[in-house]
Amino acid sequence: MKVRDIMTQTPVCCGPETNVGAAVEMVWIHNCGMLPVVDGANKLVGIVTDRDLCIAFGTRNRLPGDLTIGEVATTRVFTCQPDEEIHVALGTMADHQVRRLPVVDAQGVPQGILSMDDILVHADQNKWEGSCELSAEEVIRGLKKMLRQKLPLVRAKAHAG
């Protein structure tokens, strides 16, 4: 199964100059949890998630209309391509602990979004016909790896004495 077979097509994108208030409206209206951030040539330059937006509101002490996506977007982005095997994309998601991947063409232009929801909906598809390409076990392994906790390292204080 290829990424293009299950991805959400025609992603809603924004630019680095988009204000955070407008981006929140886009997330709300289009019921999505991530917006690809594109430059003037429509090439992917970052992403902004609903979590990024929430954290920006809580930490920046600025009005949403005065804060730009370029100030809060993640620029280290993991992607996949439409013709990539879904197993490879799931591995990328698990390895980098991300729930969504922008799907880009060879020029880096967004073509869609692959989310963990898309993968879950299509796991064990056609299992009765014996042609399942993505097993529930593989999805569960990927989820466990993706969701493993990265707890902060806490060191015990040395006792003086």
Buried (B, 14 or more C-beta within 10 A) or exposed (E): BBBBEBBBEEBBBBBBEBBBBBBBEBBEEEEBBBBBBBEEEEBBBBBBBBEBBEEBBEEBEEEBEEBBBBBBBBEEBBBBBBEBBBBEBBBBBBEEEBBBBBBBEEEBBBBBBBBBBBBEEBBBBEEEEEEBBBEEEBBEBBBEBBEEEEEEEEEEEEEEE
